[in-house]
Amino acid sequence: MLLVVVDLEGLMLDMPNKSVETMMPNLKGNDPNAIRSMQHFLSQGSWRDKEILSRHWQKVSRDLGDKKGVLIGDGSGFPK
């Protein structure tokens, strides 16, 4: 669970490169073991995809599931 929190915290850092090799030194210092542990967690970790997707679909259905609803995506807020 700690690695998940560290990964999410690292993704929120204000840095251009969000790789494990750049996130971990900013969060845990330059510890090669911490970098390897996070790499192993992300590449070998077991995720229960069906449960996660099912929960996501339930939340989307709850929020956007009105039969008369309309979803509008507007990218005009991004600088061009």
VENGIZI-V528632 format. One record per residue. PSI is psi in whole degrees, 0 to 359 (999 if undefined). OMEGA is omega in radians with two decimals (NA if undefined). Layout:
# VENGIZI-V528632
PSI,OMEGA ; PSI,OMEGA
This chain:
# VENGIZI-V528632
323,3.14 ; 321,3.14 ; 325,3.10 ; 315,3.14 ; 316,3.13 ; 318,3.14 ; 313,3.14 ; 319,3.10 ; 318,3.13 ; 323,3.13 ; 338,3.14 ; 357,3.11 ; 150,3.10 ; 82,3.12 ; 145,-3.06 ; 329,-3.09 ; 120,-3.09 ; 34,3.10 ; 160,3.13 ; 322,-3.09 ; 334,3.10 ; 330,-3.13 ; 312,-3.01 ; 316,3.10 ; 328,3.11 ; 335,-3.11 ; 320,-2.99 ; 7,-3.05 ; 177,-3.07 ; 70,-3.12 ; 107,-3.12 ; 328,3.12 ; 322,3.12 ; 319,3.11 ; 313,3.14 ; 320,3.13 ; 316,3.13 ; 320,3.10 ; 316,3.13 ; 315,-3.14 ; 313,-3.09 ; 326,-3.08 ; 327,-3.06 ; 350,-3.09 ; 145,-3.14 ; 124,3.12 ; 139,3.09 ; 81,-3.02 ; 315,-3.07 ; 318,3.14 ; 318,-3.13 ; 313,3.13 ; 320,3.13 ; 316,3.13 ; 320,3.10 ; 314,-3.13 ; 323,3.10 ; 316,-3.14 ; 319,3.10 ; 316,3.14 ; 319,3.14 ; 317,-3.07 ; 326,-3.03 ; 11,-2.97 ; 4,3.12 ; 128,-3.09 ; 336,3.13 ; 4,-3.09 ; 160,3.12 ; 135,3.07 ; 123,-3.12 ; 125,3.05 ; 121,-3.08 ; 111,-3.13 ; 17,-3.07 ; 348,-3.14 ; 351,-3.12 ; 137,3.10 ; 143,-3.12 ; 999,NA
